Amino acid sequence: MSMAQLPKSYPLPLPFPDGQAWAAIRGGVVMNIGSAVVLPEVFLKALTVARNLGARARGFTTANFDMIQHYRPRLNVVARPASGGGRGYLFTGHHEIMIPLLAAMIKLGVPAR
């Protein structure tokens, strides 16, 4: 069955079933901030569906921000999505410190090393 054959009212897991939403992250950044279970699972499944539908979602950067690094975010947000080309980073620390530091670095245009 093709996507065109599905009824218009059929609930789809992605707002853009043809994968065009994922094309926007090529070369972009995906961040997980503090979600240890649900978001990492949903993100990996949505990315897998988009890739299976033909989206070329590769070459982007992923980052996980958490106080304690857990298995799912480490693998489903950082390692697996970036394995096809891209980079994944783990940031461990208190959110009230890490997120303002990240915002300041972005605002000031601190270059990557």
Secondary structure, DSSP 4 states (H G I P E B T S, - for coil): --GGGS-TTPPPSSSSTTSHHHHTTTT-EEEEES-SSHHHHHHHHHHHHHHHTT----SEEEEEEESS--HHIIIIIIIHHHTTSEEEEEEES-HHHHHHHHHHHHHHTPPP-
